[in-house]
Amino acid sequence: MDDYYVSCLPQANGDYEVHKGYCIYLPAERNRHALGRHKTCDTAIKEAKEKFDQVNGCFYCSKTCHTE
């Protein structure tokens, strides 16, 4: 299981990105919301969608949940 976080600052396209705790693109602590530990990015994305409407997985650390 991995720790997951969602960025509180949207990307230019409006996506709030979900990252694993070790991602090199993990936002600063003040700019992210902890989603807890998850087996897959799918459940982390589901939890992030409770907070934000437009959510996407990080291309680098959550590639299986990343959409173009």
CHARMM internal coordinates of N, CA and C (Angstrom, degrees):
IC EDIT
DIST 1 N 1 CA 1.4485
DIST 1 CA 1 C 1.5235
ANGL 1 N 1 CA 1 C 109.26
DIST 1 C 2 N 1.3144
ANGL 1 CA 1 C 2 N 114.66
DIHE 1 N 1 CA 1 C 2 N 145.83
DIST 2 N 2 CA 1.4649
ANGL 1 C 2 N 2 CA 121.03
DIHE 1 CA 1 C 2 N 2 CA -179.15
DIST 2 CA 2 C 1.5258
ANGL 2 N 2 CA 2 C 110.29
DIHE 1 C 2 N 2 CA 2 C -121.03
DIST 2 C 3 N 1.3318
ANGL 2 CA 2 C 3 N 115.40
DIHE 2 N 2 CA 2 C 3 N 152.94
DIST 3 N 3 CA 1.4612
ANGL 2 C 3 N 3 CA 121.21
DIHE 2 CA 2 C 3 N 3 CA 171.49
DIST 3 CA 3 C 1.5271
ANGL 3 N 3 CA 3 C 108.12
DIHE 2 C 3 N 3 CA 3 C -78.97
DIST 3 C 4 N 1.3322
ANGL 3 CA 3 C 4 N 116.65
DIHE 3 N 3 CA 3 C 4 N 136.15
DIST 4 N 4 CA 1.4604
ANGL 3 C 4 N 4 CA 122.08
DIHE 3 CA 3 C 4 N 4 CA 179.38
DIST 4 CA 4 C 1.5171
ANGL 4 N 4 CA 4 C 110.42
DIHE 3 C 4 N 4 CA 4 C -123.85
DIST 4 C 5 N 1.3278
ANGL 4 CA 4 C 5 N 114.22
DIHE 4 N 4 CA 4 C 5 N 150.69
DIST 5 N 5 CA 1.4612
ANGL 4 C 5 N 5 CA 122.54
DIHE 4 CA 4 C 5 N 5 CA 179.34
DIST 5 CA 5 C 1.5206
ANGL 5 N 5 CA 5 C 108.56
DIHE 4 C 5 N 5 CA 5 C -138.79
DIST 5 C 6 N 1.3216
ANGL 5 CA 5 C 6 N 116.09
DIHE 5 N 5 CA 5 C 6 N 153.08
DIST 6 N 6 CA 1.4561
ANGL 5 C 6 N 6 CA 120.81
DIHE 5 CA 5 C 6 N 6 CA 173.00
DIST 6 CA 6 C 1.5266
ANGL 6 N 6 CA 6 C 107.33
DIHE 5 C 6 N 6 CA 6 C -118.19
DIST 6 C 7 N 1.3071
ANGL 6 CA 6 C 7 N 115.57
DIHE 6 N 6 CA 6 C 7 N 137.45
DIST 7 N 7 CA 1.4578
ANGL 6 C 7 N 7 CA 121.16
DIHE 6 CA 6 C 7 N 7 CA 177.39
DIST 7 CA 7 C 1.5224
ANGL 7 N 7 CA 7 C 109.43
DIHE 6 C 7 N 7 CA 7 C -68.09
DIST 7 C 8 N 1.2995
ANGL 7 CA 7 C 8 N 117.10
DIHE 7 N 7 CA 7 C 8 N 138.53
DIST 8 N 8 CA 1.4714
ANGL 7 C 8 N 8 CA 121.88
DIHE 7 CA 7 C 8 N 8 CA 176.54
DIST 8 CA 8 C 1.5227
ANGL 8 N 8 CA 8 C 111.50
DIHE 7 C 8 N 8 CA 8 C -89.24
DIST 8 C 9 N 1.3133
ANGL 8 CA 8 C 9 N 116.35
DIHE 8 N 8 CA 8 C 9 N -3.60
DIST 9 N 9 CA 1.4667
ANGL 8 C 9 N 9 CA 121.70
DIHE 8 CA 8 C 9 N 9 CA 178.03
DIST 9 CA 9 C 1.5242
ANGL 9 N 9 CA 9 C 108.10
DIHE 8 C 9 N 9 CA 9 C -113.38
DIST 9 C 10 N 1.3294
ANGL 9 CA 9 C 10 N 117.89
DIHE 9 N 9 CA 9 C 10 N 121.77
DIST 10 N 10 CA 1.4641
ANGL 9 C 10 N 10 CA 119.58
DIHE 9 CA 9 C 10 N 10 CA -177.20
DIST 10 CA 10 C 1.5279
ANGL 10 N 10 CA 10 C 112.44
DIHE 9 C 10 N 10 CA 10 C -71.48
DIST 10 C 11 N 1.3267
ANGL 10 CA 10 C 11 N 114.47
DIHE 10 N 10 CA 10 C 11 N 154.41
DIST 11 N 11 CA 1.4638
ANGL 10 C 11 N 11 CA 121.58
DIHE 10 CA 10 C 11 N 11 CA 172.00
DIST 11 CA 11 C 1.5340
ANGL 11 N 11 CA 11 C 107.85
DIHE 10 C 11 N 11 CA 11 C -71.45
DIST 11 C 12 N 1.3131
ANGL 11 CA 11 C 12 N 117.34
DIHE 11 N 11 CA 11 C 12 N 173.40
DIST 12 N 12 CA 1.4699
ANGL 11 C 12 N 12 CA 121.83
DIHE 11 CA 11 C 12 N 12 CA -179.62
DIST 12 CA 12 C 1.5334
ANGL 12 N 12 CA 12 C 111.92
DIHE 11 C 12 N 12 CA 12 C -57.95
DIST 12 C 13 N 1.3326
ANGL 12 CA 12 C 13 N 116.92
DIHE 12 N 12 CA 12 C 13 N -30.39
DIST 13 N 13 CA 1.4695
ANGL 12 C 13 N 13 CA 120.70
DIHE 12 CA 12 C 13 N 13 CA -178.82
DIST 13 CA 13 C 1.5341
ANGL 13 N 13 CA 13 C 112.50
DIHE 12 C 13 N 13 CA 13 C -88.50
DIST 13 C 14 N 1.3279
ANGL 13 CA 13 C 14 N 117.90
DIHE 13 N 13 CA 13 C 14 N 1.83
DIST 14 N 14 CA 1.4544
ANGL 13 C 14 N 14 CA 122.09
DIHE 13 CA 13 C 14 N 14 CA 177.86
DIST 14 CA 14 C 1.5188
ANGL 14 N 14 CA 14 C 115.15
DIHE 13 C 14 N 14 CA 14 C 95.80
DIST 14 C 15 N 1.3364
ANGL 14 CA 14 C 15 N 117.70
DIHE 14 N 14 CA 14 C 15 N -4.87
DIST 15 N 15 CA 1.4668
ANGL 14 C 15 N 15 CA 121.58
DIHE 14 CA 14 C 15 N 15 CA 179.02
DIST 15 CA 15 C 1.5273
ANGL 15 N 15 CA 15 C 111.49
DIHE 14 C 15 N 15 CA 15 C -72.46
DIST 15 C 16 N 1.3352
ANGL 15 CA 15 C 16 N 114.84
DIHE 15 N 15 CA 15 C 16 N 138.58
DIST 16 N 16 CA 1.4601
ANGL 15 C 16 N 16 CA 121.85
DIHE 15 CA 15 C 16 N 16 CA 168.44
DIST 16 CA 16 C 1.5187
ANGL 16 N 16 CA 16 C 105.23
DIHE 15 C 16 N 16 CA 16 C -100.15
DIST 16 C 17 N 1.3215
ANGL 16 CA 16 C 17 N 117.11
DIHE 16 N 16 CA 16 C 17 N 116.46
DIST 17 N 17 CA 1.4644
ANGL 16 C 17 N 17 CA 121.11
DIHE 16 CA 16 C 17 N 17 CA -172.04
DIST 17 CA 17 C 1.5228
ANGL 17 N 17 CA 17 C 112.64
DIHE 16 C 17 N 17 CA 17 C -87.72
DIST 17 C 18 N 1.3326
ANGL 17 CA 17 C 18 N 113.91
DIHE 17 N 17 CA 17 C 18 N 140.25
DIST 18 N 18 CA 1.4655
ANGL 17 C 18 N 18 CA 122.50
DIHE 17 CA 17 C 18 N 18 CA 176.24
DIST 18 CA 18 C 1.5252
ANGL 18 N 18 CA 18 C 108.29
DIHE 17 C 18 N 18 CA 18 C -99.14
DIST 18 C 19 N 1.3350
ANGL 18 CA 18 C 19 N 115.83
DIHE 18 N 18 CA 18 C 19 N 131.42
DIST 19 N 19 CA 1.4630
ANGL 18 C 19 N 19 CA 122.77
DIHE 18 CA 18 C 19 N 19 CA -177.44
DIST 19 CA 19 C 1.5162
ANGL 19 N 19 CA 19 C 110.71
DIHE 18 C 19 N 19 CA 19 C -128.25
DIST 19 C 20 N 1.3182
ANGL 19 CA 19 C 20 N 115.75
DIHE 19 N 19 CA 19 C 20 N 151.21
DIST 20 N 20 CA 1.4629
ANGL 19 C 20 N 20 CA 121.47
DIHE 19 CA 19 C 20 N 20 CA 168.37
DIST 20 CA 20 C 1.5272
ANGL 20 N 20 CA 20 C 107.83
DIHE 19 C 20 N 20 CA 20 C -78.23
DIST 20 C 21 N 1.3166
ANGL 20 CA 20 C 21 N 115.92
DIHE 20 N 20 CA 20 C 21 N 156.61
DIST 21 N 21 CA 1.4594
ANGL 20 C 21 N 21 CA 121.53
DIHE 20 CA 20 C 21 N 21 CA -176.12
DIST 21 CA 21 C 1.5071
ANGL 21 N 21 CA 21 C 115.19
DIHE 20 C 21 N 21 CA 21 C -61.22
DIST 21 C 22 N 1.3279
ANGL 21 CA 21 C 22 N 118.10
DIHE 21 N 21 CA 21 C 22 N -21.38
DIST 22 N 22 CA 1.4738
ANGL 21 C 22 N 22 CA 120.83
DIHE 21 CA 21 C 22 N 22 CA -178.55
DIST 22 CA 22 C 1.5364
ANGL 22 N 22 CA 22 C 113.10
DIHE 21 C 22 N 22 CA 22 C -99.45
DIST 22 C 23 N 1.3116
ANGL 22 CA 22 C 23 N 118.28
DIHE 22 N 22 CA 22 C 23 N 2.72
DIST 23 N 23 CA 1.4647
ANGL 22 C 23 N 23 CA 121.79
DIHE 22 CA 22 C 23 N 23 CA -175.69
DIST 23 CA 23 C 1.5355
ANGL 23 N 23 CA 23 C 111.83
DIHE 22 C 23 N 23 CA 23 C -62.71
DIST 23 C 24 N 1.3131
ANGL 23 CA 23 C 24 N 116.08
DIHE 23 N 23 CA 23 C 24 N 138.55
DIST 24 N 24 CA 1.4621
ANGL 23 C 24 N 24 CA 119.49
DIHE 23 CA 23 C 24 N 24 CA 177.93
DIST 24 CA 24 C 1.5281
ANGL 24 N 24 CA 24 C 111.54
DIHE 23 C 24 N 24 CA 24 C -69.99
DIST 24 C 25 N 1.3224
ANGL 24 CA 24 C 25 N 117.61
DIHE 24 N 24 CA 24 C 25 N -15.43
DIST 25 N 25 CA 1.4665
ANGL 24 C 25 N 25 CA 122.01
DIHE 24 CA 24 C 25 N 25 CA 178.63
DIST 25 CA 25 C 1.5336
ANGL 25 N 25 CA 25 C 112.39
DIHE 24 C 25 N 25 CA 25 C -103.49
DIST 25 C 26 N 1.3216
ANGL 25 CA 25 C 26 N 117.53
DIHE 25 N 25 CA 25 C 26 N 13.36
DIST 26 N 26 CA 1.4544
ANGL 25 C 26 N 26 CA 122.07
DIHE 25 CA 25 C 26 N 26 CA 177.35
DIST 26 CA 26 C 1.5263
ANGL 26 N 26 CA 26 C 108.99
DIHE 25 C 26 N 26 CA 26 C -60.26
DIST 26 C 27 N 1.3283
ANGL 26 CA 26 C 27 N 117.61
DIHE 26 N 26 CA 26 C 27 N 126.84
DIST 27 N 27 CA 1.4680
ANGL 26 C 27 N 27 CA 119.71
DIHE 26 CA 26 C 27 N 27 CA -179.78
DIST 27 CA 27 C 1.5324
ANGL 27 N 27 CA 27 C 111.83
DIHE 26 C 27 N 27 CA 27 C -63.77
DIST 27 C 28 N 1.3234
ANGL 27 CA 27 C 28 N 115.31
DIHE 27 N 27 CA 27 C 28 N 160.58
DIST 28 N 28 CA 1.4654
ANGL 27 C 28 N 28 CA 120.64
DIHE 27 CA 27 C 28 N 28 CA 176.02
DIST 28 CA 28 C 1.5218
ANGL 28 N 28 CA 28 C 109.18
DIHE 27 C 28 N 28 CA 28 C -57.26
DIST 28 C 29 N 1.3080
ANGL 28 CA 28 C 29 N 116.57
DIHE 28 N 28 CA 28 C 29 N 153.39
DIST 29 N 29 CA 1.4624
ANGL 28 C 29 N 29 CA 122.12
DIHE 28 CA 28 C 29 N 29 CA -175.41
DIST 29 CA 29 C 1.5309
ANGL 29 N 29 CA 29 C 112.46
DIHE 28 C 29 N 29 CA 29 C -52.65
DIST 29 C 30 N 1.3120
ANGL 29 CA 29 C 30 N 117.02
DIHE 29 N 29 CA 29 C 30 N -37.88
DIST 30 N 30 CA 1.4716
ANGL 29 C 30 N 30 CA 120.70
DIHE 29 CA 29 C 30 N 30 CA -178.63
DIST 30 CA 30 C 1.5281
ANGL 30 N 30 CA 30 C 112.69
DIHE 29 C 30 N 30 CA 30 C -72.34
DIST 30 C 31 N 1.3410
ANGL 30 CA 30 C 31 N 117.09
DIHE 30 N 30 CA 30 C 31 N -14.18
DIST 31 N 31 CA 1.4687
ANGL 30 C 31 N 31 CA 121.94
DIHE 30 CA 30 C 31 N 31 CA -176.57
DIST 31 CA 31 C 1.5308
ANGL 31 N 31 CA 31 C 112.99
DIHE 30 C 31 N 31 CA 31 C -112.18
DIST 31 C 32 N 1.3294
ANGL 31 CA 31 C 32 N 117.14
DIHE 31 N 31 CA 31 C 32 N 22.28
DIST 32 N 32 CA 1.4620
ANGL 31 C 32 N 32 CA 119.45
DIHE 31 CA 31 C 32 N 32 CA -179.56
DIST 32 CA 32 C 1.5226
ANGL 32 N 32 CA 32 C 110.18
DIHE 31 C 32 N 32 CA 32 C -141.72
DIST 32 C 33 N 1.3255
ANGL 32 CA 32 C 33 N 114.12
DIHE 32 N 32 CA 32 C 33 N 159.30
DIST 33 N 33 CA 1.4653
ANGL 32 C 33 N 33 CA 122.29
DIHE 32 CA 32 C 33 N 33 CA 178.96
DIST 33 CA 33 C 1.5301
ANGL 33 N 33 CA 33 C 107.32
DIHE 32 C 33 N 33 CA 33 C -122.77
DIST 33 C 34 N 1.3148
ANGL 33 CA 33 C 34 N 116.90
DIHE 33 N 33 CA 33 C 34 N 127.88
DIST 34 N 34 CA 1.4636
ANGL 33 C 34 N 34 CA 121.61
DIHE 33 CA 33 C 34 N 34 CA 179.96
DIST 34 CA 34 C 1.5238
ANGL 34 N 34 CA 34 C 110.54
DIHE 33 C 34 N 34 CA 34 C -70.81
DIST 34 C 35 N 1.3273
ANGL 34 CA 34 C 35 N 115.82
DIHE 34 N 34 CA 34 C 35 N 133.54
DIST 35 N 35 CA 1.4604
ANGL 34 C 35 N 35 CA 122.16
DIHE 34 CA 34 C 35 N 35 CA 177.58
DIST 35 CA 35 C 1.5224
ANGL 35 N 35 CA 35 C 112.05
DIHE 34 C 35 N 35 CA 35 C -105.74
DIST 35 C 36 N 1.3185
ANGL 35 CA 35 C 36 N 116.89
DIHE 35 N 35 CA 35 C 36 N -5.19
DIST 36 N 36 CA 1.4595
ANGL 35 C 36 N 36 CA 121.00
DIHE 35 CA 35 C 36 N 36 CA -179.44
DIST 36 CA 36 C 1.5180
ANGL 36 N 36 CA 36 C 112.24
DIHE 35 C 36 N 36 CA 36 C 89.40
DIST 36 C 37 N 1.3349
ANGL 36 CA 36 C 37 N 115.06
DIHE 36 N 36 CA 36 C 37 N -167.85
DIST 37 N 37 CA 1.4608
ANGL 36 C 37 N 37 CA 121.74
DIHE 36 CA 36 C 37 N 37 CA -178.26
DIST 37 CA 37 C 1.5278
ANGL 37 N 37 CA 37 C 109.07
DIHE 36 C 37 N 37 CA 37 C -94.39
DIST 37 C 38 N 1.3241
ANGL 37 CA 37 C 38 N 114.87
DIHE 37 N 37 CA 37 C 38 N 135.86
DIST 38 N 38 CA 1.4624
ANGL 37 C 38 N 38 CA 121.42
DIHE 37 CA 37 C 38 N 38 CA -179.33
DIST 38 CA 38 C 1.5192
ANGL 38 N 38 CA 38 C 109.79
DIHE 37 C 38 N 38 CA 38 C -138.70
DIST 38 C 39 N 1.3270
ANGL 38 CA 38 C 39 N 116.36
DIHE 38 N 38 CA 38 C 39 N 149.73
DIST 39 N 39 CA 1.4628
ANGL 38 C 39 N 39 CA 121.53
DIHE 38 CA 38 C 39 N 39 CA 175.91
DIST 39 CA 39 C 1.5184
ANGL 39 N 39 CA 39 C 111.32
DIHE 38 C 39 N 39 CA 39 C -73.11
DIST 39 C 40 N 1.3387
ANGL 39 CA 39 C 40 N 115.89
DIHE 39 N 39 CA 39 C 40 N -34.73
DIST 40 N 40 CA 1.4624
ANGL 39 C 40 N 40 CA 120.22
DIHE 39 CA 39 C 40 N 40 CA -178.64
DIST 40 CA 40 C 1.5242
ANGL 40 N 40 CA 40 C 109.57
DIHE 39 C 40 N 40 CA 40 C -138.43
DIST 40 C 41 N 1.3211
ANGL 40 CA 40 C 41 N 114.52
DIHE 40 N 40 CA 40 C 41 N 163.22
DIST 41 N 41 CA 1.4613
ANGL 40 C 41 N 41 CA 118.86
DIHE 40 CA 40 C 41 N 41 CA 177.15
DIST 41 CA 41 C 1.5298
ANGL 41 N 41 CA 41 C 111.15
DIHE 40 C 41 N 41 CA 41 C -69.00
DIST 41 C 42 N 1.3153
ANGL 41 CA 41 C 42 N 117.70
DIHE 41 N 41 CA 41 C 42 N -21.76
DIST 42 N 42 CA 1.4698
ANGL 41 C 42 N 42 CA 120.73
DIHE 41 CA 41 C 42 N 42 CA -179.76
DIST 42 CA 42 C 1.5325
ANGL 42 N 42 CA 42 C 111.62
DIHE 41 C 42 N 42 CA 42 C -58.82
DIST 42 C 43 N 1.3178
ANGL 42 CA 42 C 43 N 116.67
DIHE 42 N 42 CA 42 C 43 N -45.56
DIST 43 N 43 CA 1.4636
ANGL 42 C 43 N 43 CA 118.92
DIHE 42 CA 42 C 43 N 43 CA -179.49
DIST 43 CA 43 C 1.5273
ANGL 43 N 43 CA 43 C 111.02
DIHE 42 C 43 N 43 CA 43 C -73.58
DIST 43 C 44 N 1.3251
ANGL 43 CA 43 C 44 N 117.56
DIHE 43 N 43 CA 43 C 44 N -31.04
DIST 44 N 44 CA 1.4669
ANGL 43 C 44 N 44 CA 121.03
DIHE 43 CA 43 C 44 N 44 CA 175.84
DIST 44 CA 44 C 1.5281
ANGL 44 N 44 CA 44 C 109.99
DIHE 43 C 44 N 44 CA 44 C -66.19
DIST 44 C 45 N 1.3264
ANGL 44 CA 44 C 45 N 116.97
DIHE 44 N 44 CA 44 C 45 N -41.37
DIST 45 N 45 CA 1.4716
ANGL 44 C 45 N 45 CA 121.62
DIHE 44 CA 44 C 45 N 45 CA 177.67
DIST 45 CA 45 C 1.5288
ANGL 45 N 45 CA 45 C 109.39
DIHE 44 C 45 N 45 CA 45 C -61.86
DIST 45 C 46 N 1.3193
ANGL 45 CA 45 C 46 N 116.53
DIHE 45 N 45 CA 45 C 46 N -44.25
DIST 46 N 46 CA 1.4661
ANGL 45 C 46 N 46 CA 120.89
DIHE 45 CA 45 C 46 N 46 CA -179.65
DIST 46 CA 46 C 1.5236
ANGL 46 N 46 CA 46 C 110.21
DIHE 45 C 46 N 46 CA 46 C -58.84
DIST 46 C 47 N 1.3239
ANGL 46 CA 46 C 47 N 116.81
DIHE 46 N 46 CA 46 C 47 N -43.87
DIST 47 N 47 CA 1.4622
ANGL 46 C 47 N 47 CA 120.28
DIHE 46 CA 46 C 47 N 47 CA 179.00
DIST 47 CA 47 C 1.5259
ANGL 47 N 47 CA 47 C 111.22
DIHE 46 C 47 N 47 CA 47 C -66.61
DIST 47 C 48 N 1.3371
ANGL 47 CA 47 C 48 N 117.39
DIHE 47 N 47 CA 47 C 48 N -40.82
DIST 48 N 48 CA 1.4649
ANGL 47 C 48 N 48 CA 121.01
DIHE 47 CA 47 C 48 N 48 CA 179.64
DIST 48 CA 48 C 1.5311
ANGL 48 N 48 CA 48 C 111.24
DIHE 47 C 48 N 48 CA 48 C -62.75
DIST 48 C 49 N 1.3343
ANGL 48 CA 48 C 49 N 117.15
DIHE 48 N 48 CA 48 C 49 N -31.73
DIST 49 N 49 CA 1.4678
ANGL 48 C 49 N 49 CA 121.01
DIHE 48 CA 48 C 49 N 49 CA -179.98
DIST 49 CA 49 C 1.5235
ANGL 49 N 49 CA 49 C 112.05
DIHE 48 C 49 N 49 CA 49 C -70.45
DIST 49 C 50 N 1.3325
ANGL 49 CA 49 C 50 N 117.85
DIHE 49 N 49 CA 49 C 50 N -13.10
DIST 50 N 50 CA 1.4610
ANGL 49 C 50 N 50 CA 120.84
DIHE 49 CA 49 C 50 N 50 CA 172.94
DIST 50 CA 50 C 1.5221
ANGL 50 N 50 CA 50 C 110.83
DIHE 49 C 50 N 50 CA 50 C -72.98
DIST 50 C 51 N 1.3364
ANGL 50 CA 50 C 51 N 116.20
DIHE 50 N 50 CA 50 C 51 N -22.20
DIST 51 N 51 CA 1.4710
ANGL 50 C 51 N 51 CA 122.16
DIHE 50 CA 50 C 51 N 51 CA -178.44
DIST 51 CA 51 C 1.5305
ANGL 51 N 51 CA 51 C 111.84
DIHE 50 C 51 N 51 CA 51 C -102.76
DIST 51 C 52 N 1.3269
ANGL 51 CA 51 C 52 N 117.32
DIHE 51 N 51 CA 51 C 52 N -38.44
DIST 52 N 52 CA 1.4617
ANGL 51 C 52 N 52 CA 122.36
DIHE 51 CA 51 C 52 N 52 CA -177.05
DIST 52 CA 52 C 1.5259
ANGL 52 N 52 CA 52 C 109.83
DIHE 51 C 52 N 52 CA 52 C -129.16
DIST 52 C 53 N 1.3317
ANGL 52 CA 52 C 53 N 116.51
DIHE 52 N 52 CA 52 C 53 N 145.70
DIST 53 N 53 CA 1.4700
ANGL 52 C 53 N 53 CA 120.83
DIHE 52 CA 52 C 53 N 53 CA -179.42
DIST 53 CA 53 C 1.5238
ANGL 53 N 53 CA 53 C 113.13
DIHE 52 C 53 N 53 CA 53 C -75.46
DIST 53 C 54 N 1.3112
ANGL 53 CA 53 C 54 N 116.98
DIHE 53 N 53 CA 53 C 54 N -41.04
DIST 54 N 54 CA 1.4661
ANGL 53 C 54 N 54 CA 121.75
DIHE 53 CA 53 C 54 N 54 CA -173.86
DIST 54 CA 54 C 1.5246
ANGL 54 N 54 CA 54 C 109.83
DIHE 53 C 54 N 54 CA 54 C -109.27
DIST 54 C 55 N 1.3297
ANGL 54 CA 54 C 55 N 116.07
DIHE 54 N 54 CA 54 C 55 N 100.37
DIST 55 N 55 CA 1.4681
ANGL 54 C 55 N 55 CA 122.37
DIHE 54 CA 54 C 55 N 55 CA -174.38
DIST 55 CA 55 C 1.5240
ANGL 55 N 55 CA 55 C 109.48
DIHE 54 C 55 N 55 CA 55 C -122.45
DIST 55 C 56 N 1.3240
ANGL 55 CA 55 C 56 N 116.12
DIHE 55 N 55 CA 55 C 56 N 144.72
DIST 56 N 56 CA 1.4626
ANGL 55 C 56 N 56 CA 121.90
DIHE 55 CA 55 C 56 N 56 CA 179.05
DIST 56 CA 56 C 1.5233
ANGL 56 N 56 CA 56 C 108.47
DIHE 55 C 56 N 56 CA 56 C -144.17
DIST 56 C 57 N 1.3140
ANGL 56 CA 56 C 57 N 116.88
DIHE 56 N 56 CA 56 C 57 N 150.15
DIST 57 N 57 CA 1.4585
ANGL 56 C 57 N 57 CA 121.34
DIHE 56 CA 56 C 57 N 57 CA 175.07
DIST 57 CA 57 C 1.5223
ANGL 57 N 57 CA 57 C 110.64
DIHE 56 C 57 N 57 CA 57 C -79.52
DIST 57 C 58 N 1.3086
ANGL 57 CA 57 C 58 N 116.57
DIHE 57 N 57 CA 57 C 58 N 147.24
DIST 58 N 58 CA 1.4636
ANGL 57 C 58 N 58 CA 121.98
DIHE 57 CA 57 C 58 N 58 CA 176.64
DIST 58 CA 58 C 1.5321
ANGL 58 N 58 CA 58 C 109.86
DIHE 57 C 58 N 58 CA 58 C -62.85
DIST 58 C 59 N 1.3054
ANGL 58 CA 58 C 59 N 116.50
DIHE 58 N 58 CA 58 C 59 N 135.11
DIST 59 N 59 CA 1.4679
ANGL 58 C 59 N 59 CA 122.46
DIHE 58 CA 58 C 59 N 59 CA 179.56
DIST 59 CA 59 C 1.5279
ANGL 59 N 59 CA 59 C 110.85
DIHE 58 C 59 N 59 CA 59 C -59.32
DIST 59 C 60 N 1.3209
ANGL 59 CA 59 C 60 N 118.31
DIHE 59 N 59 CA 59 C 60 N -32.24
DIST 60 N 60 CA 1.4579
ANGL 59 C 60 N 60 CA 122.48
DIHE 59 CA 59 C 60 N 60 CA -172.44
DIST 60 CA 60 C 1.5309
ANGL 60 N 60 CA 60 C 114.13
DIHE 59 C 60 N 60 CA 60 C -90.78
DIST 60 C 61 N 1.3178
ANGL 60 CA 60 C 61 N 118.41
DIHE 60 N 60 CA 60 C 61 N -40.11
DIST 61 N 61 CA 1.4691
ANGL 60 C 61 N 61 CA 119.26
DIHE 60 CA 60 C 61 N 61 CA -175.35
DIST 61 CA 61 C 1.5264
ANGL 61 N 61 CA 61 C 113.53
DIHE 60 C 61 N 61 CA 61 C -110.40
DIST 61 C 62 N 1.3129
ANGL 61 CA 61 C 62 N 117.77
DIHE 61 N 61 CA 61 C 62 N -15.96
DIST 62 N 62 CA 1.4702
ANGL 61 C 62 N 62 CA 121.78
DIHE 61 CA 61 C 62 N 62 CA -178.90
DIST 62 CA 62 C 1.5271
ANGL 62 N 62 CA 62 C 109.28
DIHE 61 C 62 N 62 CA 62 C -132.62
DIST 62 C 63 N 1.3122
ANGL 62 CA 62 C 63 N 114.26
DIHE 62 N 62 CA 62 C 63 N 47.09
DIST 63 N 63 CA 1.4698
ANGL 62 C 63 N 63 CA 121.36
DIHE 62 CA 62 C 63 N 63 CA -171.79
DIST 63 CA 63 C 1.5321
ANGL 63 N 63 CA 63 C 113.27
DIHE 62 C 63 N 63 CA 63 C -57.52
DIST 63 C 64 N 1.3279
ANGL 63 CA 63 C 64 N 118.07
DIHE 63 N 63 CA 63 C 64 N -34.91
DIST 64 N 64 CA 1.4700
ANGL 63 C 64 N 64 CA 118.88
DIHE 63 CA 63 C 64 N 64 CA -178.72
DIST 64 CA 64 C 1.5290
ANGL 64 N 64 CA 64 C 112.03
DIHE 63 C 64 N 64 CA 64 C -68.46
DIST 64 C 65 N 1.3260
ANGL 64 CA 64 C 65 N 117.06
DIHE 64 N 64 CA 64 C 65 N -16.97
DIST 65 N 65 CA 1.4715
ANGL 64 C 65 N 65 CA 121.53
DIHE 64 CA 64 C 65 N 65 CA 177.74
DIST 65 CA 65 C 1.5218
ANGL 65 N 65 CA 65 C 112.57
DIHE 64 C 65 N 65 CA 65 C -105.29
DIST 65 C 66 N 1.3098
ANGL 65 CA 65 C 66 N 116.60
DIHE 65 N 65 CA 65 C 66 N 3.19
DIST 66 N 66 CA 1.4650
ANGL 65 C 66 N 66 CA 121.06
DIHE 65 CA 65 C 66 N 66 CA -179.60
DIST 66 CA 66 C 1.5300
ANGL 66 N 66 CA 66 C 110.25
DIHE 65 C 66 N 66 CA 66 C -85.20
DIST 66 C 67 N 1.3242
ANGL 66 CA 66 C 67 N 115.54
DIHE 66 N 66 CA 66 C 67 N 131.78
DIST 67 N 67 CA 1.4614
ANGL 66 C 67 N 67 CA 120.40
DIHE 66 CA 66 C 67 N 67 CA 173.79
DIST 67 CA 67 C 1.5276
ANGL 67 N 67 CA 67 C 107.98
DIHE 66 C 67 N 67 CA 67 C -119.22
DIST 67 C 68 N 1.2949
ANGL 67 CA 67 C 68 N 114.68
DIHE 67 N 67 CA 67 C 68 N 152.04
DIST 68 N 68 CA 1.4785
ANGL 67 C 68 N 68 CA 119.72
DIHE 67 CA 67 C 68 N 68 CA -178.73
DIST 68 CA 68 C 1.4973
ANGL 68 N 68 CA 68 C 112.22
DIHE 67 C 68 N 68 CA 68 C -69.09
END
COOR INIT
IC SEED 1 N 1 CA 1 C
IC BUILD
